[in-house]
């Protein structure tokens, strides 16, 4: 077999493989509940809303500023997870949204403990961890 025939056969095989891979990926991808343009537009709106919320937080001081920032980030996390769940439309995406909500609530609770000292802070953090564990367990139970 000469070199030209070998290269032509190799290129033909690669093209057929690439086409088969593309067809397989298109057939295996789940249907979305919203268009990609709506999804990206909604995602940009969520990010813009977070930037505005963080800008409002700059006017505050101390713990209230930290709490405001934590709430803005938590709200963004929840909204993005809910958007992803609507976009994917799968049980797994809905479960991830519930987990994101539980983690966001934990972040806010942890931030509220920021000004406390000593045993009060330890008790506050322990309570936040217990609440997070309970919320995560409920979210996982709801997904099964």
Long-range contacts (C-beta under 8 A, 24 or more apart in sequence): 30-88, 30-89, 30-90, 31-89, 32-87, 32-88, 32-89, 33-86, 33-87, 33-88, 33-89, 34-86, 34-87, 39-83, 39-87, 42-83, 43-80, 43-83, 46-76, 46-79, 46-80, 46-83, 47-76, 49-75, 49-76, 49-79, 50-75, 50-76, 62-115, 63-111, 63-112, 63-114, 63-115, 66-111, 66-114, 67-108, 67-111, 67-112, 67-114, 69-111, 70-107, 70-108, 70-110, 70-111, 71-108, 73-104, 73-107, 74-104, 74-105, 74-107, 74-108, 75-104, 77-103, 77-104, 78-104, 91-143, 92-143, 94-143, 95-139, 95-140, 95-142, 95-143, 98-138, 98-139, 98-142, 98-143, 99-136, 99-139, 99-140, 101-135, 101-139, 102-132, 102-135, 102-136, 102-138, 102-139, 103-132, 103-136, 105-131, 105-132, 105-135, 106-131, 106-132, 106-135
